[in-house]
């Protein structure tokens, strides 16, 4: 998938997320805010991030909460529709 909607769905559910630093996934995840962005070729990095979240419940809960807030504030259809409408209007006027 080009954007990484699965990461937004997890974030909207209050879950911290881990994604690889490729494609649209990096648009959906703010590193160390609502999850982690890892190098998919660095196995130890992924293991460390998963271990950290499992061992530090408060970090996992905080990242999940921040992800839910971010998903609701920045990726709601009403917000995205307004951004799109503004861009269309700007293109028409210019």
PDB file as gemmi writes it, atoms N, CA and C in Angstrom:
CRYST1    1.000    1.000    1.000  90.00  90.00  90.00 P 1                      
ATOM      1  N   UNK A   1       0.852  -1.176   0.000  1.00  0.00           N  
ATOM      2  CA  UNK A   1       0.000   0.000   0.000  1.00  0.00           C  
ATOM      3  C   UNK A   1       0.894   1.233   0.000  1.00  0.00           C  
ATOM      4  N   UNK A   2       0.504   2.254  -0.723  1.00  0.00           N  
ATOM      5  CA  UNK A   2       1.348   3.423  -0.904  1.00  0.00           C  
ATOM      6  C   UNK A   2       1.437   4.363   0.266  1.00  0.00           C  
ATOM      7  N   UNK A   3       0.376   4.471   1.065  1.00  0.00           N  
ATOM      8  CA  UNK A   3       0.385   5.470   2.135  1.00  0.00           C  
ATOM      9  C   UNK A   3       0.701   4.902   3.501  1.00  0.00           C  
ATOM     10  N   UNK A   4       0.121   3.838   3.863  1.00  0.00           N  
ATOM     11  CA  UNK A   4       0.332   3.296   5.194  1.00  0.00           C  
ATOM     12  C   UNK A   4      -0.893   3.451   6.078  1.00  0.00           C  
ATOM     13  N   UNK A   5      -2.063   3.279   5.490  1.00  0.00           N  
ATOM     14  CA  UNK A   5      -3.310   3.452   6.230  1.00  0.00           C  
ATOM     15  C   UNK A   5      -3.389   2.506   7.423  1.00  0.00           C  
ATOM     16  N   UNK A   6      -2.778   1.345   7.319  1.00  0.00           N  
ATOM     17  CA  UNK A   6      -2.805   0.393   8.429  1.00  0.00           C  
ATOM     18  C   UNK A   6      -2.166   0.998   9.678  1.00  0.00           C  
ATOM     19  N   UNK A   7      -1.169   1.850   9.505  1.00  0.00           N  
ATOM     20  CA  UNK A   7      -0.527   2.495  10.645  1.00  0.00           C  
ATOM     21  C   UNK A   7      -1.445   3.541  11.270  1.00  0.00           C  
ATOM     22  N   UNK A   8      -2.197   4.241  10.428  1.00  0.00           N  
ATOM     23  CA  UNK A   8      -3.175   5.199  10.952  1.00  0.00           C  
ATOM     24  C   UNK A   8      -4.319   4.483  11.660  1.00  0.00           C  
ATOM     25  N   UNK A   9      -4.727   3.354  11.123  1.00  0.00           N  
ATOM     26  CA  UNK A   9      -5.785   2.592  11.780  1.00  0.00           C  
ATOM     27  C   UNK A   9      -5.334   2.122  13.161  1.00  0.00           C  
ATOM     28  N   UNK A  10      -4.110   1.639  13.260  1.00  0.00           N  
ATOM     29  CA  UNK A  10      -3.576   1.215  14.556  1.00  0.00           C  
ATOM     30  C   UNK A  10      -3.476   2.409  15.498  1.00  0.00           C  
ATOM     31  N   UNK A  11      -2.983   3.532  14.982  1.00  0.00           N  
ATOM     32  CA  UNK A  11      -2.854   4.739  15.802  1.00  0.00           C  
ATOM     33  C   UNK A  11      -4.230   5.206  16.279  1.00  0.00           C  
ATOM     34  N   UNK A  12      -5.212   5.200  15.398  1.00  0.00           N  
ATOM     35  CA  UNK A  12      -6.561   5.628  15.774  1.00  0.00           C  
ATOM     36  C   UNK A  12      -7.165   4.710  16.833  1.00  0.00           C  
ATOM     37  N   UNK A  13      -6.641   3.491  16.914  1.00  0.00           N  
ATOM     38  CA  UNK A  13      -7.091   2.547  17.936  1.00  0.00           C  
ATOM     39  C   UNK A  13      -6.288   2.671  19.227  1.00  0.00           C  
ATOM     40  N   UNK A  14      -5.365   3.628  19.250  1.00  0.00           N  
ATOM     41  CA  UNK A  14      -4.581   3.858  20.464  1.00  0.00           C  
ATOM     42  C   UNK A  14      -3.398   2.937  20.638  1.00  0.00           C  
ATOM     43  N   UNK A  15      -2.905   2.383  19.550  1.00  0.00           N  
ATOM     44  CA  UNK A  15      -1.769   1.470  19.612  1.00  0.00           C  
ATOM     45  C   UNK A  15      -0.509   2.160  19.096  1.00  0.00           C  
ATOM     46  N   UNK A  16       0.627   1.949  19.771  1.00  0.00           N  
ATOM     47  CA  UNK A  16       1.886   2.455  19.209  1.00  0.00           C  
ATOM     48  C   UNK A  16       2.224   1.641  17.965  1.00  0.00           C  
ATOM     49  N   UNK A  17       2.899   2.236  17.019  1.00  0.00           N  
ATOM     50  CA  UNK A  17       3.181   1.545  15.764  1.00  0.00           C  
ATOM     51  C   UNK A  17       4.672   1.557  15.458  1.00  0.00           C  
ATOM     52  N   UNK A  18       5.088   0.563  14.708  1.00  0.00           N  
ATOM     53  CA  UNK A  18       6.462   0.471  14.230  1.00  0.00           C  
ATOM     54  C   UNK A  18       6.382   0.236  12.730  1.00  0.00           C  
ATOM     55  N   UNK A  19       7.079   1.076  11.973  1.00  0.00           N  
ATOM     56  CA  UNK A  19       7.063   0.917  10.519  1.00  0.00           C  
ATOM     57  C   UNK A  19       8.478   1.029   9.978  1.00  0.00           C  
ATOM     58  N   UNK A  20       8.654   0.547   8.777  1.00  0.00           N  
ATOM     59  CA  UNK A  20       9.917   0.706   8.082  1.00  0.00           C  
ATOM     60  C   UNK A  20       9.993   2.083   7.449  1.00  0.00           C  
ATOM     61  N   UNK A  21      11.205   2.583   7.287  1.00  0.00           N  
ATOM     62  CA  UNK A  21      11.383   3.932   6.738  1.00  0.00           C  
ATOM     63  C   UNK A  21      11.331   3.930   5.210  1.00  0.00           C  
ATOM     64  N   UNK A  22      10.171   3.552   4.694  1.00  0.00           N  
ATOM     65  CA  UNK A  22       9.984   3.511   3.249  1.00  0.00           C  
ATOM     66  C   UNK A  22       8.545   3.864   2.910  1.00  0.00           C  
ATOM     67  N   UNK A  23       8.370   4.420   1.743  1.00  0.00           N  
ATOM     68  CA  UNK A  23       7.028   4.707   1.246  1.00  0.00           C  
ATOM     69  C   UNK A  23       6.245   5.664   2.126  1.00  0.00           C  
ATOM     70  N   UNK A  24       4.940   5.527   2.060  1.00  0.00           N  
ATOM     71  CA  UNK A  24       4.046   6.423   2.775  1.00  0.00           C  
ATOM     72  C   UNK A  24       3.946   6.166   4.264  1.00  0.00           C  
ATOM     73  N   UNK A  25       4.489   5.067   4.722  1.00  0.00           N  
ATOM     74  CA  UNK A  25       4.409   4.749   6.150  1.00  0.00           C  
ATOM     75  C   UNK A  25       5.000   5.865   7.003  1.00  0.00           C  
ATOM     76  N   UNK A  26       6.054   6.491   6.519  1.00  0.00           N  
ATOM     77  CA  UNK A  26       6.699   7.542   7.310  1.00  0.00           C  
ATOM     78  C   UNK A  26       5.828   8.788   7.445  1.00  0.00           C  
ATOM     79  N   UNK A  27       4.805   8.924   6.598  1.00  0.00           N  
ATOM     80  CA  UNK A  27       3.860  10.031   6.746  1.00  0.00           C  
ATOM     81  C   UNK A  27       2.883   9.758   7.882  1.00  0.00           C  
ATOM     82  N   UNK A  28       2.634   8.501   8.151  1.00  0.00           N  
ATOM     83  CA  UNK A  28       1.649   8.116   9.157  1.00  0.00           C  
ATOM     84  C   UNK A  28       2.244   8.016  10.554  1.00  0.00           C  
ATOM     85  N   UNK A  29       3.558   7.865  10.642  1.00  0.00           N  
ATOM     86  CA  UNK A  29       4.208   7.661  11.942  1.00  0.00           C  
ATOM     87  C   UNK A  29       5.184   8.792  12.213  1.00  0.00           C  
ATOM     88  N   UNK A  30       5.052   9.387  13.389  1.00  0.00           N  
ATOM     89  CA  UNK A  30       6.030  10.370  13.870  1.00  0.00           C  
ATOM     90  C   UNK A  30       6.965   9.621  14.806  1.00  0.00           C  
ATOM     91  N   UNK A  31       8.208   9.491  14.407  1.00  0.00           N  
ATOM     92  CA  UNK A  31       9.178   8.715  15.164  1.00  0.00           C  
ATOM     93  C   UNK A  31       9.287   9.208  16.603  1.00  0.00           C  
ATOM     94  N   UNK A  32       9.175   8.279  17.526  1.00  0.00           N  
ATOM     95  CA  UNK A  32       9.260   8.514  18.966  1.00  0.00           C  
ATOM     96  C   UNK A  32       8.106   9.354  19.518  1.00  0.00           C  
ATOM     97  N   UNK A  33       7.074   9.579  18.723  1.00  0.00           N  
ATOM     98  CA  UNK A  33       5.876  10.281  19.183  1.00  0.00           C  
ATOM     99  C   UNK A  33       4.724   9.281  19.286  1.00  0.00           C  
ATOM    100  N   UNK A  34       4.358   8.688  18.150  1.00  0.00           N  
ATOM    101  CA  UNK A  34       3.282   7.694  18.178  1.00  0.00           C  
ATOM    102  C   UNK A  34       3.778   6.302  17.798  1.00  0.00           C  
ATOM    103  N   UNK A  35       5.086   6.167  17.730  1.00  0.00           N  
ATOM    104  CA  UNK A  35       5.683   4.876  17.407  1.00  0.00           C  
ATOM    105  C   UNK A  35       7.122   5.068  16.988  1.00  0.00           C  
ATOM    106  N   UNK A  36       7.605   4.106  16.250  1.00  0.00           N  
ATOM    107  CA  UNK A  36       8.989   4.142  15.797  1.00  0.00           C  
ATOM    108  C   UNK A  36       9.075   3.886  14.304  1.00  0.00           C  
ATOM    109  N   UNK A  37      10.014   4.576  13.677  1.00  0.00           N  
ATOM    110  CA  UNK A  37      10.368   4.310  12.288  1.00  0.00           C  
ATOM    111  C   UNK A  37      11.726   3.618  12.324  1.00  0.00           C  
ATOM    112  N   UNK A  38      11.797   2.438  11.737  1.00  0.00           N  
ATOM    113  CA  UNK A  38      13.034   1.665  11.778  1.00  0.00           C  
ATOM    114  C   UNK A  38      13.534   1.384  10.374  1.00  0.00           C  
ATOM    115  N   UNK A  39      14.809   1.086  10.297  1.00  0.00           N  
ATOM    116  CA  UNK A  39      15.398   0.626   9.044  1.00  0.00           C  
ATOM    117  C   UNK A  39      15.006  -0.843   8.895  1.00  0.00           C  
ATOM    118  N   UNK A  40      14.262  -1.187   7.853  1.00  0.00           N  
ATOM    119  CA  UNK A  40      13.798  -2.571   7.723  1.00  0.00           C  
ATOM    120  C   UNK A  40      14.926  -3.582   7.514  1.00  0.00           C  
ATOM    121  N   UNK A  41      16.122  -3.094   7.221  1.00  0.00           N  
ATOM    122  CA  UNK A  41      17.267  -3.980   7.016  1.00  0.00           C  
ATOM    123  C   UNK A  41      18.088  -4.163   8.292  1.00  0.00           C  
ATOM    124  N   UNK A  42      17.702  -3.451   9.345  1.00  0.00           N  
ATOM    125  CA  UNK A  42      18.403  -3.549  10.623  1.00  0.00           C  
ATOM    126  C   UNK A  42      17.547  -4.326  11.613  1.00  0.00           C  
ATOM    127  N   UNK A  43      17.708  -5.616  11.621  1.00  0.00           N  
ATOM    128  CA  UNK A  43      16.906  -6.497  12.465  1.00  0.00           C  
ATOM    129  C   UNK A  43      16.991  -6.120  13.949  1.00  0.00           C  
ATOM    130  N   UNK A  44      18.187  -5.773  14.406  1.00  0.00           N  
ATOM    131  CA  UNK A  44      18.371  -5.425  15.817  1.00  0.00           C  
ATOM    132  C   UNK A  44      17.591  -4.176  16.196  1.00  0.00           C  
ATOM    133  N   UNK A  45      17.485  -3.229  15.282  1.00  0.00           N  
ATOM    134  CA  UNK A  45      16.717  -2.012  15.544  1.00  0.00           C  
ATOM    135  C   UNK A  45      15.248  -2.364  15.787  1.00  0.00           C  
ATOM    136  N   UNK A  46      14.706  -3.216  14.938  1.00  0.00           N  
ATOM    137  CA  UNK A  46      13.318  -3.641  15.098  1.00  0.00           C  
ATOM    138  C   UNK A  46      13.135  -4.395  16.418  1.00  0.00           C  
ATOM    139  N   UNK A  47      14.036  -5.305  16.709  1.00  0.00           N  
ATOM    140  CA  UNK A  47      13.963  -6.063  17.960  1.00  0.00           C  
ATOM    141  C   UNK A  47      14.016  -5.131  19.159  1.00  0.00           C  
ATOM    142  N   UNK A  48      14.909  -4.148  19.121  1.00  0.00           N  
ATOM    143  CA  UNK A  48      15.040  -3.198  20.239  1.00  0.00           C  
ATOM    144  C   UNK A  48      13.769  -2.375  20.438  1.00  0.00           C  
ATOM    145  N   UNK A  49      13.167  -1.939  19.348  1.00  0.00           N  
ATOM    146  CA  UNK A  49      11.950  -1.116  19.457  1.00  0.00           C  
ATOM    147  C   UNK A  49      10.782  -1.938  19.994  1.00  0.00           C  
ATOM    148  N   UNK A  50      10.624  -3.156  19.502  1.00  0.00           N  
ATOM    149  CA  UNK A  50       9.556  -4.020  20.000  1.00  0.00           C  
ATOM    150  C   UNK A  50       9.786  -4.308  21.482  1.00  0.00           C  
ATOM    151  N   UNK A  51      11.004  -4.651  21.835  1.00  0.00           N  
ATOM    152  CA  UNK A  51      11.336  -4.944  23.234  1.00  0.00           C  
ATOM    153  C   UNK A  51      11.070  -3.746  24.122  1.00  0.00           C  
ATOM    154  N   UNK A  52      11.431  -2.570  23.650  1.00  0.00           N  
ATOM    155  CA  UNK A  52      11.214  -1.364  24.445  1.00  0.00           C  
ATOM    156  C   UNK A  52       9.729  -1.176  24.756  1.00  0.00           C  
ATOM    157  N   UNK A  53       8.890  -1.315  23.748  1.00  0.00           N  
ATOM    158  CA  UNK A  53       7.454  -1.132  23.958  1.00  0.00           C  
ATOM    159  C   UNK A  53       6.872  -2.199  24.883  1.00  0.00           C  
ATOM    160  N   UNK A  54       7.356  -3.420  24.774  1.00  0.00           N  
ATOM    161  CA  UNK A  54       6.867  -4.483  25.646  1.00  0.00           C  
ATOM    162  C   UNK A  54       7.326  -4.305  27.090  1.00  0.00           C  
ATOM    163  N   UNK A  55       8.512  -3.758  27.271  1.00  0.00           N  
ATOM    164  CA  UNK A  55       9.079  -3.594  28.615  1.00  0.00           C  
ATOM    165  C   UNK A  55       8.706  -2.269  29.270  1.00  0.00           C  
ATOM    166  N   UNK A  56       8.251  -1.318  28.501  1.00  0.00           N  
ATOM    167  CA  UNK A  56       7.930   0.017  29.007  1.00  0.00           C  
ATOM    168  C   UNK A  56       6.482   0.347  28.663  1.00  0.00           C  
ATOM    169  N   UNK A  57       5.586  -0.199  29.432  1.00  0.00           N  
ATOM    170  CA  UNK A  57       4.148  -0.042  29.164  1.00  0.00           C  
ATOM    171  C   UNK A  57       3.730   1.420  29.113  1.00  0.00           C  
ATOM    172  N   UNK A  58       4.315   2.259  29.982  1.00  0.00           N  
ATOM    173  CA  UNK A  58       3.915   3.671  29.987  1.00  0.00           C  
ATOM    174  C   UNK A  58       4.279   4.347  28.666  1.00  0.00           C  
ATOM    175  N   UNK A  59       5.437   4.015  28.102  1.00  0.00           N  
ATOM    176  CA  UNK A  59       5.800   4.564  26.790  1.00  0.00           C  
ATOM    177  C   UNK A  59       4.826   4.086  25.719  1.00  0.00           C  
ATOM    178  N   UNK A  60       4.483   2.802  25.762  1.00  0.00           N  
ATOM    179  CA  UNK A  60       3.549   2.250  24.778  1.00  0.00           C  
ATOM    180  C   UNK A  60       2.190   2.929  24.890  1.00  0.00           C  
ATOM    181  N   UNK A  61       1.727   3.136  26.120  1.00  0.00           N  
ATOM    182  CA  UNK A  61       0.430   3.791  26.329  1.00  0.00           C  
ATOM    183  C   UNK A  61       0.478   5.237  25.850  1.00  0.00           C  
ATOM    184  N   UNK A  62       1.549   5.952  26.191  1.00  0.00           N  
ATOM    185  CA  UNK A  62       1.678   7.354  25.763  1.00  0.00           C  
ATOM    186  C   UNK A  62       1.756   7.473  24.250  1.00  0.00           C  
ATOM    187  N   UNK A  63       2.530   6.603  23.618  1.00  0.00           N  
ATOM    188  CA  UNK A  63       2.622   6.642  22.150  1.00  0.00           C  
ATOM    189  C   UNK A  63       1.275   6.317  21.519  1.00  0.00           C  
ATOM    190  N   UNK A  64       0.568   5.356  22.102  1.00  0.00           N  
ATOM    191  CA  UNK A  64      -0.764   5.024  21.595  1.00  0.00           C  
ATOM    192  C   UNK A  64      -1.711   6.201  21.702  1.00  0.00           C  
ATOM    193  N   UNK A  65      -1.663   6.894  22.834  1.00  0.00           N  
ATOM    194  CA  UNK A  65      -2.526   8.062  23.040  1.00  0.00           C  
ATOM    195  C   UNK A  65      -2.166   9.184  22.059  1.00  0.00           C  
ATOM    196  N   UNK A  66      -0.879   9.418  21.875  1.00  0.00           N  
ATOM    197  CA  UNK A  66      -0.447  10.459  20.939  1.00  0.00           C  
ATOM    198  C   UNK A  66      -0.840  10.093  19.508  1.00  0.00           C  
ATOM    199  N   UNK A  67      -0.765   8.824  19.181  1.00  0.00           N  
ATOM    200  CA  UNK A  67      -1.166   8.382  17.850  1.00  0.00           C  
ATOM    201  C   UNK A  67      -2.648   8.596  17.605  1.00  0.00           C  
ATOM    202  N   UNK A  68      -3.450   8.315  18.616  1.00  0.00           N  
ATOM    203  CA  UNK A  68      -4.897   8.513  18.485  1.00  0.00           C  
ATOM    204  C   UNK A  68      -5.220   9.988  18.280  1.00  0.00           C  
ATOM    205  N   UNK A  69      -4.587  10.840  19.063  1.00  0.00           N  
ATOM    206  CA  UNK A  69      -4.791  12.287  18.930  1.00  0.00           C  
ATOM    207  C   UNK A  69      -4.361  12.756  17.540  1.00  0.00           C  
ATOM    208  N   UNK A  70      -3.186  12.310  17.099  1.00  0.00           N  
ATOM    209  CA  UNK A  70      -2.668  12.724  15.790  1.00  0.00           C  
ATOM    210  C   UNK A  70      -3.566  12.229  14.660  1.00  0.00           C  
ATOM    211  N   UNK A  71      -3.986  10.986  14.739  1.00  0.00           N  
ATOM    212  CA  UNK A  71      -4.855  10.434  13.687  1.00  0.00           C  
ATOM    213  C   UNK A  71      -6.161  11.210  13.605  1.00  0.00           C  
ATOM    214  N   UNK A  72      -6.734  11.532  14.752  1.00  0.00           N  
ATOM    215  CA  UNK A  72      -8.012  12.251  14.770  1.00  0.00           C  
ATOM    216  C   UNK A  72      -7.866  13.707  14.337  1.00  0.00           C  
ATOM    217  N   UNK A  73      -6.762  14.343  14.703  1.00  0.00           N  
ATOM    218  CA  UNK A  73      -6.584  15.761  14.389  1.00  0.00           C  
ATOM    219  C   UNK A  73      -6.077  16.021  12.972  1.00  0.00           C  
ATOM    220  N   UNK A  74      -5.297  15.113  12.430  1.00  0.00           N  
ATOM    221  CA  UNK A  74      -4.656  15.388  11.136  1.00  0.00           C  
ATOM    222  C   UNK A  74      -5.169  14.539   9.977  1.00  0.00           C  
ATOM    223  N   UNK A  75      -5.815  13.437  10.258  1.00  0.00           N  
ATOM    224  CA  UNK A  75      -6.183  12.530   9.178  1.00  0.00           C  
ATOM    225  C   UNK A  75      -7.673  12.218   9.102  1.00  0.00           C  
ATOM    226  N   UNK A  76      -8.496  13.032   9.765  1.00  0.00           N  
ATOM    227  CA  UNK A  76      -9.957  12.887   9.616  1.00  0.00           C  
ATOM    228  C   UNK A  76     -10.342  13.310   8.211  1.00  0.00           C  
ATOM    229  N   UNK A  77     -11.416  12.709   7.704  1.00  0.00           N  
ATOM    230  CA  UNK A  77     -11.861  13.069   6.353  1.00  0.00           C  
ATOM    231  C   UNK A  77     -12.195  14.554   6.243  1.00  0.00           C  
ATOM    232  N   UNK A  78     -12.790  15.125   7.280  1.00  0.00           N  
ATOM    233  CA  UNK A  78     -13.150  16.547   7.212  1.00  0.00           C  
ATOM    234  C   UNK A  78     -11.910  17.426   7.102  1.00  0.00           C  
ATOM    235  N   UNK A  79     -10.852  17.077   7.799  1.00  0.00           N  
ATOM    236  CA  UNK A  79      -9.596  17.837   7.728  1.00  0.00           C  
ATOM    237  C   UNK A  79      -8.966  17.679   6.347  1.00  0.00           C  
ATOM    238  N   UNK A  80      -8.893  16.449   5.872  1.00  0.00           N  
ATOM    239  CA  UNK A  80      -8.291  16.197   4.562  1.00  0.00           C  
ATOM    240  C   UNK A  80      -9.103  16.823   3.434  1.00  0.00           C  
ATOM    241  N   UNK A  81     -10.425  16.811   3.562  1.00  0.00           N  
ATOM    242  CA  UNK A  81     -11.283  17.428   2.536  1.00  0.00           C  
ATOM    243  C   UNK A  81     -11.052  18.933   2.474  1.00  0.00           C  
ATOM    244  N   UNK A  82     -10.871  19.558   3.628  1.00  0.00           N  
ATOM    245  CA  UNK A  82     -10.605  21.000   3.666  1.00  0.00           C  
ATOM    246  C   UNK A  82      -9.266  21.312   3.002  1.00  0.00           C  
ATOM    247  N   UNK A  83      -8.257  20.523   3.301  1.00  0.00           N  
ATOM    248  CA  UNK A  83      -6.942  20.716   2.685  1.00  0.00           C  
ATOM    249  C   UNK A  83      -7.044  20.571   1.170  1.00  0.00           C  
ATOM    250  N   UNK A  84      -7.738  19.539   0.712  1.00  0.00           N  
ATOM    251  CA  UNK A  84      -7.903  19.324  -0.721  1.00  0.00           C  
ATOM    252  C   UNK A  84      -8.664  20.475  -1.364  1.00  0.00           C  
ATOM    253  N   UNK A  85      -9.750  20.914  -0.743  1.00  0.00           N  
ATOM    254  CA  UNK A  85     -10.536  22.026  -1.286  1.00  0.00           C  
ATOM    255  C   UNK A  85      -9.691  23.295  -1.380  1.00  0.00           C  
ATOM    256  N   UNK A  86      -8.893  23.560  -0.376  1.00  0.00           N  
ATOM    257  CA  UNK A  86      -8.019  24.738  -0.400  1.00  0.00           C  
ATOM    258  C   UNK A  86      -6.994  24.654  -1.522  1.00  0.00           C  
ATOM    259  N   UNK A  87      -6.441  23.479  -1.748  1.00  0.00           N  
ATOM    260  CA  UNK A  87      -5.475  23.296  -2.818  1.00  0.00           C  
ATOM    261  C   UNK A  87      -6.123  23.475  -4.197  1.00  0.00           C  
ATOM    262  N   UNK A  88      -7.314  22.930  -4.347  1.00  0.00           N  
ATOM    263  CA  UNK A  88      -8.036  23.085  -5.626  1.00  0.00           C  
ATOM    264  C   UNK A  88      -8.331  24.554  -5.864  1.00  0.00           C  
ATOM    265  N   UNK A  89      -8.828  25.238  -4.845  1.00  0.00           N  
ATOM    266  CA  UNK A  89      -9.128  26.672  -4.962  1.00  0.00           C  
ATOM    267  C   UNK A  89      -7.868  27.458  -5.318  1.00  0.00           C  
ATOM    268  N   UNK A  90      -6.774  27.128  -4.660  1.00  0.00           N  
ATOM    269  CA  UNK A  90      -5.507  27.825  -4.937  1.00  0.00           C  
ATOM    270  C   UNK A  90      -5.084  27.607  -6.384  1.00  0.00           C  
ATOM    271  N   UNK A  91      -5.243  26.426  -6.905  1.00  0.00           N  
ATOM    272  CA  UNK A  91      -4.868  26.132  -8.304  1.00  0.00           C  
ATOM    273  C   UNK A  91      -5.785  26.866  -9.288  1.00  0.00           C  
ATOM    274  N   UNK A  92      -7.067  26.951  -8.948  1.00  0.00           N  
ATOM    275  CA  UNK A  92      -8.017  27.640  -9.826  1.00  0.00           C  
ATOM    276  C   UNK A  92      -7.725  29.125  -9.867  1.00  0.00           C  
ATOM    277  N   UNK A  93      -7.452  29.720  -8.726  1.00  0.00           N  
ATOM    278  CA  UNK A  93      -7.196  31.166  -8.637  1.00  0.00           C  
ATOM    279  C   UNK A  93      -5.879  31.529  -9.315  1.00  0.00           C  
ATOM    280  N   UNK A  94      -4.892  30.685  -9.187  1.00  0.00           N  
ATOM    281  CA  UNK A  94      -3.581  30.980  -9.793  1.00  0.00           C  
ATOM    282  C   UNK A  94      -3.599  30.498 -11.195  1.00  0.00           C  
TER     283      UNK A  94                                                      
END                                                                             
